[in-house]
Structures are given as structure tokens and as C-alpha cells.
Amino acid sequence: AQVSLAAKAIHMLKGMDVYSILGNHDLWFKDKSGVDASVGHELEHQCNHFHYLGDWEANVLLAKGVTMKLFHANDGSAYAVSYKLQKLIESLEGGKKPQIILSGHYHKQIAMFTRNVFGFECGTLCGQTQWMRGKKLAAHKGFGLIEIWVEKGGGIERLRHEFFPHYD
């Protein structure tokens, strides 16, 4: 039922390619449920413009000299909203860093520029659950748009990020 709902939402994005990785909730169906189902493969089968790039992380070449890493963490939240994204960027090997990282899992929204990487915690479209409330974790509900201007020779000339909060 969840895959059907996701496929309906993806079909509403007519004319737009969707690139995705899977995280802990999606991978439950593959690793722990006993049904060995791949949400990514199923959505790719149902939606021609959906591209499943793998589990946990993937690099996407956006333009010459502009690589974006999609990343889904698998650990606990931190007190400071910026900490996990900052540590992720700091952990990347010098010559292999992407220019942009989009990170999920923590249900937080933040934008930062550090070590010449534009980093984003993407927020969430899921409200705070009872489990999150019990752990005193906020959900930064909403979504972001990123516009990128690419230099003629490659690389990022300019980047603009805008977050659209959602209030119930």
C-alpha cells in the first residue's frame, strides 16, 4: 500500500525525473520484514521517470564539476542540528568530496557551506511521531528547492536554497 501511494505521488511529477536512494524505513521491507522486497526496484518498475540509485548513498553528476551526493544516515540524532551534517562533510576524503550533499534521516532542515561543500539536511514531510516526541526530537516539516548556476568551465558559480516550511 505504501509503494502504491508513493507511485501515485511520483506520477504526479509528470515530466520530472526522480532520483532516489533508500533509507532505513524503505530497507526494512528488504532486510527485516522477511519478504525481501525492494521498494526502489518496485517504484522504478511502476514509474518510468523514477531512478533507483541504491541503498544509503549515491553520487549524481549534475554538470561538469558538479557532483551531488544523496546520503541517508543510520544513527541517532545530535543535540546541535548542525553537528551530524558537519561531521559527515568533515569525514569525506579530500579529493573525493562532492560539491553538494543532500542528507536525510534526522528529520531536520539546515543549510551550510563548509570545506567547500554545500550541505543540506533536507527536512521531512512526516510530522513528529510519538516515538520522536518520546525522544524529544523535533521534526522540521517542509521541503527545499535548490537552484544551481554552473560556471562555463564546470563547477558551481552560485547556489540558492529556499526552504518551504509546512504547518499543520
Helices and strands as residue ranges (DSSP letters): H 2-11, E 18-22, H 24-31, H 39-46, E 50-55, E 57-63, E 66-72, H 83-91, G 94-96, E 100-104, E 109-114, E 117-122, H 130-134, E 142-150, E 156-165
